[in-house]
Amino acid sequence: MSVDRLLFKLRIYLLSHFKGIRELTSLMSDLPLNSNVIIARQAIFDRKLNVYAYELLFRENKHQQYSNVSATSGDDATSQVINHSFMELGIERVIGNNIAFINLTRNFVLSDDPLPFTQDRVVLEILEDIVVDDDIINATQKLVDQGYIIALDDFIFDESLRPLVKLAKIIKIDLLALTKQELIEHVNLLKKENVLLLAEKVETQEQYELCRQLGFDYFQGYFFSRPSIIEDQAVPESQLNLLSIISKLQDPNVMFEDIGQLIQQNAGLSYKLLRLLNSAAMSLPKKIDSINQGLTILGLNAIKTWTTLISLNGMNVTTDEVMAQALVRAKMSEQLAPCYNQQSESGFLIGLFSMIDTMMNRSMDELLTTLPLNKDIKQALSTKQGDLGQLLLNVILYEQGLWEEVDTSNVTLEKFSTCYINATEWTIETQIAL
């Protein structure tokens, strides 16, 4: 048994036998913490495009992907992500009050280890490559009896899977693994069972609409983050007004007094900015009573950035997750920008604007012609080139779990992971304030 597995069992034992939080924290503080887990999340939406849950993407910080490791090391990786996420990190920092989907290996399903989370916080995914036999069926039944929700991952029907289908509540179907006709056949077959259907790898609006028509309950993929561009449709006046404000904020020649006057002329914007400045997300030492006071304390650049954020949030044309993703990118890029010899403010801006095309359902190139951004920022947003472009590209690759493609010549994966966790926590707090 590996050291990581032993440490995991020890932590579970401590959680199971000690009720005093201070006593438990003191005991666990002497155990070495695992900083080698790389973690990200992917949203799962319901039929109203509200976030139902986040699937946790994870791996050990080694040169091999989780999907390619052996059964033993796969179990260690599962132990580590549960250990790191629920017992060291504090999963709320990554998923807020949402549910987490977690992949389980065969040996982990068969293990008698108590799980360190309540049944209402997780969905346990049984991977598609697990051999279904009496041991797996009995172990899954035990988890169901304990109140856990079971999902079957990357499901392709086989008669041997029927006992698990009877135990599962959610069936995940990979759209890329089936033809359209096969997809319809699977839906018709599974609709006879008492299960909910989740469409995985939904990449386009057309795929989402098809799955919705077929009766899928949940949707996972990057369809929500792509703009639905409709040619020759006028931009709504409300968006034009917000875009005008954003343009003035980004004017490099704008003056201190002009910003204060611009914000105060818009009562809604002024109110929202003051509420944000006094929120937990900002952690300012004293209450801010006026826009001018906020300008004095935070400075021109910070107020410009936050007012831009509020204006973007007012677009109200897509899901809240679009804004959440933009905020995570912004905060990650802000933290990482110095590693690319760039200003933190520029990093924040490219992350925040990286999804403005989706927010406004316009092409990025069209929008960039209306915004007075400097050429480096425009280049980064349009082509992902230059130092800022490389930063943004790496942030996007990281958030999508494409960790082998991240250029780590400037920044380690551990640094990316730390910044990602900090960014998701900050985003959760900021969205509450917005």
Helices and strands as residue ranges (DSSP letters): H 3-17, H 21-28, E 37-45, E 51-60, G 66-68, H 71-82, I 83-89, H 92-95, E 99-104, H 106-110, E 122-126, H 134-145, E 149-152, G 159-161, H 162-167, E 170-174, G 175-177, H 180-190, E 196-200, H 205-214, E 218-220, G 223-225, H 237-250, H 256-265, H 267-277, H 291-298, H 300-313, H 320-336, G 337-340, H 344-353, H 356-360, H 364-368, H 375-383, H 386-399, G 403-405, H 413-433
